[in-house]
């Protein structure tokens, strides 16, 4: 496996500035990124996967990220199966708190054991440390301004009332 290729997985429902920050910083560490929208059976999605993919692609295109970024989705099988398929040796996960560390650590250990894929945790920019997709969904559903928390493409999309999908 190539450690210069990394996978950045998440539900991205919707993509936030915190997600984009992790993607941007990971892009400075690796030659190629696969930003992977994964289905989380424990969460009820606001946006269909196709819409999340489109918003991620547009947000990345409008950003200053200059390396090759593949935006894809994965809903069947293990995340490490995707990593192995694309020859990635690393999963990059953004973590905001000790709760995230406690949740992600066992998965990182199992992924290393199953497929020799390492996990790298990136701490958030303090400006994004408290922002989650869940919080953005809640603010958007109640008609609040989410523009401080999401990339411009996502803010435009949510501002059109499309959040009522």
TORPA-4810 file (N, C-alpha, C, O; in nm, 3 decimals):
<nodes>
NODE_1_0.083_-0.119_0.000_0.000_0.000_0.000_0.087_0.125_0.000_0.199_0.126_0.052_X
NODE_2_0.033_0.228_-0.058_0.106_0.352_-0.074_0.064_0.450_0.035_-0.052_0.492_0.038_X
NODE_3_0.155_0.486_0.123_0.120_0.579_0.230_0.108_0.722_0.178_0.070_0.811_0.254_X
NODE_4_0.138_0.745_0.052_0.123_0.879_-0.005_-0.018_0.901_-0.058_-0.052_1.010_-0.104_X
NODE_5_-0.101_0.796_-0.053_-0.242_0.807_-0.087_-0.319_0.789_0.043_-0.296_0.694_0.118_X
NODE_6_-0.412_0.881_0.070_-0.490_0.874_0.193_-0.638_0.883_0.162_-0.680_0.942_0.063_X
NODE_7_-0.716_0.823_0.250_-0.862_0.829_0.242_-0.912_0.913_0.358_-0.874_0.890_0.473_X
NODE_8_-0.998_1.010_0.327_-1.061_1.094_0.429_-1.209_1.058_0.429_-1.286_1.108_0.347_X
NODE_9_-1.251_0.970_0.522_-1.391_0.925_0.522_-1.478_1.013_0.612_-1.429_1.077_0.705_X
NODE_10_-1.606_1.013_0.583_-1.702_1.083_0.668_-1.840_1.075_0.609_-1.858_1.034_0.495_X
NODE_11_-1.937_1.114_0.690_-2.073_1.117_0.637_-2.098_1.247_0.560_-2.178_1.249_0.467_X
NODE_12_-2.031_1.354_0.598_-2.038_1.482_0.525_-2.184_1.523_0.498_-2.221_1.554_0.385_X
NODE_13_-2.265_1.522_0.603_-2.409_1.546_0.588_-2.457_1.665_0.670_-2.519_1.646_0.774_X
NODE_14_-2.429_1.787_0.626_-2.359_1.832_0.506_-2.210_1.854_0.534_-2.166_1.848_0.649_X
NODE_15_-2.132_1.878_0.428_-1.992_1.915_0.447_-1.982_2.047_0.524_-2.059_2.140_0.499_X
NODE_16_-1.888_2.054_0.616_-1.868_2.175_0.696_-1.730_2.235_0.669_-1.647_2.174_0.601_X
NODE_17_-1.707_2.354_0.722_-1.574_2.413_0.712_-1.471_2.330_0.788_-1.354_2.328_0.751_X
NODE_18_-1.513_2.261_0.892_-1.423_2.171_0.963_-1.378_2.057_0.874_-1.261_2.021_0.873_X
NODE_19_-1.473_1.999_0.798_-1.437_1.894_0.703_-1.338_1.948_0.600_-1.236_1.884_0.572_X
NODE_20_-1.368_2.064_0.545_-1.281_2.122_0.442_-1.143_2.154_0.498_-1.043_2.140_0.428_X
NODE_21_-1.137_2.196_0.624_-1.008_2.222_0.689_-0.926_2.093_0.698_-0.807_2.094_0.669_X
NODE_22_-0.988_1.984_0.739_-0.917_1.856_0.747_-0.870_1.812_0.609_-0.757_1.766_0.593_X
NODE_23_-0.957_1.825_0.509_-0.920_1.788_0.371_-0.804_1.874_0.323_-0.709_1.822_0.264_X
NODE_24_-0.810_2.004_0.348_-0.704_2.095_0.305_-0.570_2.058_0.371_-0.467_2.052_0.304_X
NODE_25_-0.573_2.034_0.502_-0.448_2.002_0.572_-0.396_1.864_0.532_-0.275_1.845_0.523_X
NODE_26_-0.485_1.769_0.510_-0.441_1.636_0.463_-0.380_1.647_0.323_-0.288_1.573_0.289_X
NODE_27_-0.432_1.739_0.243_-0.379_1.755_0.107_-0.234_1.803_0.107_-0.162_1.786_0.009_X
NODE_28_-0.191_1.863_0.218_-0.052_1.908_0.230_0.040_1.795_0.277_0.162_1.809_0.272_X
NODE_29_-0.019_1.684_0.321_0.059_1.572_0.373_0.069_1.454_0.276_0.160_1.372_0.286_X
NODE_30_-0.026_1.446_0.182_-0.033_1.330_0.093_-0.039_1.376_-0.053_-0.075_1.490_-0.082_X
NODE_31_-0.002_1.285_-0.142_0.000_1.317_-0.286_-0.139_1.308_-0.348_-0.169_1.379_-0.444_X
NODE_32_-0.221_1.221_-0.294_-0.357_1.205_-0.347_-0.450_1.175_-0.230_-0.416_1.099_-0.139_X
NODE_33_-0.569_1.235_-0.235_-0.671_1.209_-0.134_-0.794_1.150_-0.200_-0.832_1.187_-0.311_X
NODE_34_-0.854_1.057_-0.130_-0.987_1.006_-0.165_-1.078_1.052_-0.053_-1.070_1.001_0.059_X
NODE_35_-1.164_1.148_-0.083_-1.262_1.195_0.015_-1.384_1.106_-0.006_-1.447_1.106_-0.112_X
NODE_36_-1.414_1.029_0.097_-1.509_0.921_0.083_-1.634_0.944_0.167_-1.627_0.949_0.290_X
NODE_37_-1.747_0.959_0.100_-1.875_0.970_0.170_-1.918_0.828_0.205_-1.941_0.745_0.118_X
NODE_38_-1.929_0.803_0.334_-1.968_0.670_0.381_-2.107_0.676_0.444_-2.147_0.776_0.503_X
NODE_39_-2.177_0.567_0.430_-2.309_0.554_0.491_-2.291_0.516_0.637_-2.223_0.418_0.668_X
NODE_40_-2.351_0.592_0.725_-2.346_0.560_0.868_-2.485_0.512_0.909_-2.578_0.593_0.916_X
NODE_41_-2.501_0.382_0.936_-2.633_0.329_0.969_-2.689_0.382_1.101_-2.808_0.369_1.128_X
NODE_42_-2.602_0.443_1.183_-2.646_0.497_1.311_-2.701_0.639_1.300_-2.750_0.695_1.399_X
NODE_43_-2.693_0.697_1.182_-2.740_0.834_1.162_-2.847_0.839_1.054_-2.840_0.767_0.954_X
NODE_44_-2.947_0.925_1.075_-3.046_0.949_0.972_-2.998_1.068_0.888_-2.981_1.178_0.940_X
NODE_45_-2.976_1.044_0.761_-2.919_1.146_0.674_-3.020_1.253_0.636_-3.139_1.226_0.617_X
NODE_46_-2.970_1.377_0.627_-3.051_1.488_0.576_-3.044_1.490_0.424_-3.144_1.510_0.356_X
NODE_47_-2.923_1.468_0.371_-2.900_1.478_0.227_-2.870_1.340_0.169_-2.803_1.259_0.232_X
NODE_48_-2.920_1.314_0.048_-2.883_1.188_-0.017_-2.734_1.190_-0.052_-2.674_1.297_-0.068_X
NODE_49_-2.676_1.073_-0.064_-2.533_1.063_-0.089_-2.492_1.139_-0.215_-2.389_1.205_-0.216_X
NODE_50_-2.572_1.131_-0.321_-2.538_1.201_-0.446_-2.525_1.351_-0.422_-2.438_1.415_-0.481_X
NODE_51_-2.610_1.408_-0.338_-2.603_1.552_-0.310_-2.479_1.584_-0.228_-2.415_1.687_-0.250_X
NODE_52_-2.445_1.499_-0.133_-2.324_1.521_-0.052_-2.200_1.515_-0.141_-2.108_1.596_-0.125_X
NODE_53_-2.198_1.421_-0.235_-2.085_1.412_-0.328_-2.072_1.540_-0.409_-1.963_1.595_-0.423_X
NODE_54_-2.184_1.588_-0.462_-2.182_1.710_-0.544_-2.137_1.830_-0.463_-2.058_1.912_-0.511_X
NODE_55_-2.185_1.843_-0.340_-2.146_1.956_-0.255_-1.998_1.949_-0.217_-1.930_2.051_-0.211_X
NODE_56_-1.948_1.829_-0.191_-1.805_1.814_-0.162_-1.720_1.851_-0.283_-1.623_1.925_-0.271_X
NODE_57_-1.758_1.800_-0.400_-1.682_1.831_-0.521_-1.678_1.980_-0.545_-1.572_2.036_-0.575_X
NODE_58_-1.793_2.046_-0.533_-1.798_2.190_-0.557_-1.718_2.266_-0.450_-1.647_2.361_-0.483_X
NODE_59_-1.730_2.225_-0.325_-1.657_2.292_-0.217_-1.507_2.278_-0.235_-1.432_2.374_-0.214_X
NODE_60_-1.461_2.160_-0.273_-1.318_2.138_-0.295_-1.271_2.217_-0.416_-1.163_2.276_-0.414_X
NODE_61_-1.352_2.219_-0.522_-1.317_2.294_-0.643_-1.303_2.443_-0.614_-1.216_2.509_-0.671_X
NODE_62_-1.387_2.496_-0.526_-1.385_2.639_-0.493_-1.280_2.673_-0.387_-1.260_2.790_-0.356_X
NODE_63_-1.212_2.572_-0.333_-1.113_2.596_-0.227_-0.973_2.610_-0.289_-0.957_2.610_-0.411_X
NODE_64_-0.874_2.622_-0.201_-0.736_2.636_-0.246_-0.661_2.502_-0.244_-0.538_2.500_-0.241_X
NODE_65_-0.734_2.393_-0.244_-0.672_2.259_-0.245_-0.621_2.231_-0.384_-0.696_2.237_-0.482_X
NODE_66_-0.491_2.199_-0.394_-0.427_2.190_-0.525_-0.389_2.050_-0.568_-0.346_2.031_-0.682_X
NODE_67_-0.403_1.950_-0.481_-0.362_1.815_-0.522_-0.481_1.740_-0.581_-0.595_1.788_-0.579_X
NODE_68_-0.453_1.623_-0.631_-0.554_1.535_-0.688_-0.645_1.485_-0.577_-0.600_1.415_-0.486_X
NODE_69_-0.773_1.519_-0.583_-0.871_1.473_-0.485_-0.980_1.397_-0.559_-1.043_1.449_-0.652_X
NODE_70_-1.001_1.274_-0.517_-1.108_1.191_-0.571_-1.221_1.194_-0.469_-1.199_1.164_-0.352_X
NODE_71_-1.341_1.229_-0.513_-1.458_1.226_-0.425_-1.541_1.106_-0.467_-1.581_1.093_-0.583_X
NODE_72_-1.568_1.019_-0.371_-1.639_0.896_-0.401_-1.728_0.859_-0.282_-1.726_0.926_-0.179_X
NODE_73_-1.806_0.753_-0.298_-1.888_0.704_-0.188_-1.863_0.555_-0.169_-1.813_0.486_-0.258_X
NODE_74_-1.899_0.508_-0.050_-1.878_0.368_-0.014_-1.987_0.330_0.084_-2.000_0.392_0.190_X
NODE_75_-2.065_0.230_0.051_-2.172_0.192_0.142_-2.174_0.044_0.174_-2.250_0.001_0.261_X
NODE_76_-2.093_-0.035_0.106_-2.093_-0.180_0.129_-1.952_-0.224_0.167_-1.855_-0.186_0.101_X
NODE_77_-1.941_-0.303_0.270_-1.810_-0.355_0.308_-1.738_-0.263_0.404_-1.790_-0.160_0.447_X
NODE_78_-1.618_-0.304_0.437_-1.537_-0.230_0.533_-1.466_-0.112_0.467_-1.429_-0.117_0.350_X
NODE_79_-1.450_-0.007_0.543_-1.378_0.111_0.495_-1.237_0.074_0.449_-1.189_0.126_0.348_X
NODE_80_-1.172_-0.015_0.521_-1.036_-0.053_0.481_-1.035_-0.129_0.349_-0.932_-0.130_0.280_X
NODE_81_-1.146_-0.191_0.311_-1.154_-0.255_0.179_-1.139_-0.150_0.069_-1.071_-0.173_-0.030_X
NODE_82_-1.204_-0.035_0.087_-1.189_0.074_-0.009_-1.043_0.121_-0.011_-0.986_0.140_-0.118_X
NODE_83_-0.984_0.140_0.106_-0.845_0.186_0.113_-0.753_0.091_0.038_-0.667_0.135_-0.038_X
NODE_84_-0.770_-0.038_0.059_-0.687_-0.137_-0.010_-0.712_-0.130_-0.161_-0.618_-0.138_-0.240_X
NODE_85_-0.839_-0.115_-0.201_-0.874_-0.109_-0.343_-0.804_0.007_-0.415_-0.768_-0.006_-0.532_X
NODE_86_-0.784_0.120_-0.345_-0.723_0.236_-0.410_-0.575_0.252_-0.372_-0.513_0.353_-0.402_X
NODE_87_-0.521_0.151_-0.306_-0.379_0.148_-0.270_-0.343_0.256_-0.168_-0.231_0.308_-0.169_X
NODE_88_-0.436_0.289_-0.080_-0.410_0.389_0.024_-0.362_0.320_0.150_-0.415_0.216_0.189_X
NODE_89_-0.261_0.376_0.213_-0.208_0.320_0.336_-0.253_0.393_0.461_-0.216_0.355_0.572_X
NODE_90_-0.334_0.499_0.442_-0.370_0.584_0.555_-0.515_0.628_0.546_-0.566_0.661_0.439_X
NODE_91_-0.581_0.629_0.661_-0.711_0.693_0.677_-0.686_0.819_0.758_-0.613_0.816_0.858_X
NODE_92_-0.744_0.930_0.717_-0.729_1.056_0.789_-0.864_1.090_0.851_-0.966_1.098_0.782_X
NODE_93_-0.863_1.111_0.982_-0.986_1.143_1.054_-0.966_1.272_1.132_-0.866_1.289_1.201_X
NODE_94_-1.061_1.361_1.120_-1.062_1.481_1.203_-1.125_1.446_1.336_-1.227_1.378_1.341_X
NODE_95_-1.064_1.493_1.443_-1.121_1.469_1.576_-1.136_1.602_1.648_-1.046_1.687_1.645_X
NODE_96_-1.251_1.619_1.712_-1.281_1.746_1.778_-1.266_1.739_1.929_-1.244_1.841_1.994_X
NODE_97_-1.278_1.620_1.986_-1.279_1.609_2.132_-1.233_1.471_2.176_-1.204_1.383_2.094_X
NODE_98_-1.228_1.453_2.307_-1.193_1.323_2.363_-1.298_1.218_2.328_-1.266_1.100_2.317_X
NODE_99_-1.421_1.260_2.310_-1.527_1.167_2.270_-1.494_1.108_2.133_-1.510_0.988_2.112_X
NODE_100_-1.449_1.193_2.040_-1.410_1.144_1.907_-1.291_1.047_1.917_-1.288_0.945_1.849_X
NODE_101_-1.195_1.080_2.002_-1.077_0.993_2.019_-1.121_0.856_2.071_-1.077_0.753_2.020_X
NODE_102_-1.209_0.856_2.171_-1.256_0.730_2.228_-1.332_0.647_2.126_-1.321_0.524_2.125_X
NODE_103_-1.409_0.712_2.040_-1.486_0.643_1.937_-1.396_0.591_1.825_-1.413_0.479_1.779_X
NODE_104_-1.300_0.672_1.782_-1.217_0.639_1.666_-1.101_0.543_1.696_-1.060_0.468_1.608_X
NODE_105_-1.049_0.544_1.818_-0.931_0.463_1.849_-0.952_0.313_1.827_-0.869_0.251_1.762_X
NODE_106_-1.059_0.253_1.878_-1.076_0.110_1.853_-1.087_0.077_1.704_-1.036_-0.025_1.658_X
NODE_107_-1.154_0.164_1.628_-1.165_0.141_1.482_-1.028_0.149_1.417_-0.997_0.070_1.327_X
NODE_108_-0.946_0.244_1.461_-0.812_0.258_1.404_-0.728_0.133_1.430_-0.655_0.087_1.342_X
NODE_109_-0.739_0.078_1.549_-0.664_-0.043_1.583_-0.712_-0.161_1.500_-0.630_-0.238_1.450_X
NODE_110_-0.842_-0.176_1.487_-0.896_-0.287_1.407_-0.859_-0.270_1.260_-0.824_-0.369_1.194_X
NODE_111_-0.866_-0.149_1.207_-0.829_-0.126_1.066_-0.682_-0.160_1.042_-0.647_-0.217_0.939_X
NODE_112_-0.596_-0.124_1.136_-0.454_-0.159_1.123_-0.437_-0.311_1.125_-0.359_-0.367_1.048_X
NODE_113_-0.511_-0.377_1.213_-0.501_-0.522_1.223_-0.556_-0.591_1.099_-0.496_-0.686_1.048_X
NODE_114_-0.670_-0.545_1.048_-0.735_-0.609_0.934_-0.660_-0.590_0.803_-0.650_-0.683_0.723_X
NODE_115_-0.607_-0.471_0.781_-0.554_-0.440_0.647_-0.422_-0.363_0.648_-0.378_-0.317_0.543_X
NODE_116_-0.360_-0.348_0.764_-0.234_-0.274_0.773_-0.250_-0.131_0.722_-0.158_-0.074_0.664_X
NODE_117_-0.367_-0.074_0.745_-0.396_0.065_0.710_-0.389_0.146_0.839_-0.460_0.118_0.935_X
NODE_118_-0.302_0.246_0.841_-0.287_0.332_0.958_-0.397_0.439_0.958_-0.457_0.469_0.855_X
NODE_119_-0.421_0.495_1.075_-0.514_0.607_1.088_-0.438_0.725_1.146_-0.366_0.711_1.246_X
NODE_120_-0.454_0.840_1.084_-0.394_0.964_1.131_-0.507_1.054_1.178_-0.603_1.078_1.104_X
NODE_121_-0.496_1.104_1.300_-0.595_1.196_1.354_-0.544_1.338_1.337_-0.431_1.369_1.374_X
NODE_122_-0.628_1.425_1.282_-0.595_1.567_1.270_-0.686_1.645_1.364_-0.808_1.629_1.363_X
NODE_123_-0.624_1.729_1.446_-0.701_1.815_1.534_-0.758_1.931_1.453_-0.697_1.974_1.356_X
NODE_124_-0.873_1.980_1.492_-0.936_2.087_1.414_-0.871_2.223_1.438_-0.805_2.246_1.540_X
NODE_125_-0.891_2.310_1.343_-0.862_2.451_1.366_-0.959_2.492_1.478_-1.076_2.456_1.473_X
NODE_126_-0.914_2.566_1.579_-1.003_2.604_1.688_-1.132_2.671_1.642_-1.235_2.661_1.709_X
NODE_127_-1.129_2.738_1.529_-1.249_2.804_1.478_-1.358_2.704_1.442_-1.476_2.740_1.436_X
NODE_128_-1.319_2.578_1.417_-1.416_2.477_1.373_-1.435_2.365_1.476_-1.506_2.269_1.449_X
NODE_129_-1.372_2.377_1.591_-1.367_2.266_1.687_-1.504_2.225_1.740_-1.523_2.110_1.777_X
NODE_130_-1.597_2.316_1.746_-1.727_2.284_1.803_-1.836_2.264_1.698_-1.952_2.241_1.732_X
NODE_131_-1.801_2.272_1.572_-1.900_2.261_1.465_-1.908_2.117_1.416_-1.806_2.056_1.384_X
NODE_132_-2.028_2.065_1.410_-2.053_1.932_1.357_-2.162_1.940_1.251_-2.237_2.037_1.247_X
NODE_133_-2.169_1.839_1.168_-2.277_1.833_1.069_-2.412_1.830_1.139_-2.509_1.889_1.090_X
NODE_134_-2.420_1.762_1.254_-2.546_1.755_1.329_-2.592_1.895_1.371_-2.709_1.929_1.359_X
NODE_135_-2.497_1.974_1.420_-2.530_2.110_1.460_-2.575_2.193_1.341_-2.672_2.268_1.350_X
NODE_136_-2.506_2.180_1.229_-2.542_2.253_1.107_-2.682_2.212_1.062_-2.762_2.298_1.025_X
NODE_137_-2.712_2.084_1.064_-2.846_2.037_1.024_-2.953_2.098_1.113_-3.058_2.140_1.064_X
NODE_138_-2.926_2.103_1.242_-3.023_2.159_1.336_-3.046_2.308_1.311_-3.160_2.354_1.308_X
NODE_139_-2.937_2.383_1.294_-2.949_2.527_1.268_-3.023_2.551_1.136_-3.111_2.637_1.129_X
NODE_140_-2.988_2.475_1.033_-3.053_2.490_0.902_-3.201_2.457_0.910_-3.284_2.527_0.852_X
NODE_141_-3.235_2.350_0.980_-3.376_2.308_0.991_-3.461_2.413_1.061_-3.581_2.424_1.035_X
NODE_142_-3.399_2.491_1.149_-3.472_2.595_1.221_-3.460_2.732_1.155_-3.500_2.833_1.212_X
NODE_143_-3.404_2.734_1.033_-3.398_2.857_0.955_-3.284_2.949_0.989_-3.284_3.066_0.949_X
NODE_144_-3.185_2.900_1.063_-3.071_2.984_1.101_-2.968_2.995_0.990_-2.971_2.920_0.892_X
NODE_145_-2.880_3.090_1.006_-2.772_3.116_0.910_-2.657_3.020_0.936_-2.592_3.028_1.040_X
NODE_146_-2.632_2.930_0.843_-2.524_2.832_0.858_-2.396_2.874_0.786_-2.296_2.802_0.791_X
NODE_147_-2.398_2.990_0.721_-2.282_3.031_0.640_-2.150_3.039_0.718_-2.045_3.019_0.658_X
NODE_148_-2.150_3.069_0.850_-2.021_3.069_0.921_-1.962_2.929_0.941_-1.846_2.917_0.981_X
NODE_149_-2.038_2.826_0.913_-1.998_2.689_0.947_-1.976_2.597_0.828_-1.923_2.487_0.842_X
NODE_150_-2.017_2.641_0.710_-2.011_2.554_0.592_-1.944_2.627_0.475_-1.942_2.750_0.471_X
NODE_151_-1.888_2.551_0.380_-1.831_2.614_0.261_-1.940_2.690_0.185_-2.059_2.658_0.197_X
NODE_152_-1.901_2.791_0.106_-2.000_2.871_0.033_-2.096_2.787_-0.052_-2.215_2.820_-0.059_X
NODE_153_-2.049_2.681_-0.117_-2.136_2.598_-0.200_-2.248_2.535_-0.117_-2.362_2.524_-0.163_X
NODE_154_-2.215_2.493_0.004_-2.315_2.432_0.092_-2.411_2.538_0.143_-2.532_2.514_0.148_X
NODE_155_-2.359_2.655_0.179_-2.445_2.765_0.226_-2.545_2.804_0.116_-2.663_2.824_0.144_X
NODE_156_-2.496_2.814_-0.008_-2.588_2.848_-0.119_-2.695_2.742_-0.135_-2.813_2.774_-0.153_X
NODE_157_-2.655_2.616_-0.128_-2.750_2.506_-0.143_-2.855_2.509_-0.031_-2.975_2.500_-0.058_X
NODE_158_-2.810_2.521_0.093_-2.904_2.520_0.204_-2.991_2.645_0.206_-3.105_2.640_0.251_X
NODE_159_-2.939_2.756_0.157_-3.015_2.881_0.153_-3.130_2.876_0.054_-3.226_2.953_0.067_X
NODE_160_-3.122_2.786_-0.044_-3.230_2.777_-0.143_-3.351_2.702_-0.091_-3.451_2.688_-0.162_X
NODE_161_-3.342_2.654_0.032_-3.454_2.578_0.086_-3.443_2.430_0.053_-3.533_2.353_0.084_X
NODE_162_-3.334_2.390_-0.010_-3.317_2.251_-0.050_-3.301_2.159_0.072_-3.305_2.037_0.058_X
NODE_163_-3.282_2.218_0.190_-3.266_2.135_0.309_-3.393_2.058_0.343_-3.391_1.968_0.427_X
NODE_164_-3.504_2.092_0.278_-3.631_2.022_0.304_-3.650_1.902_0.215_-3.763_1.863_0.185_X
NODE_165_-3.540_1.841_0.172_-3.546_1.726_0.081_-3.623_1.615_0.146_-3.640_1.508_0.087_X
</nodes>
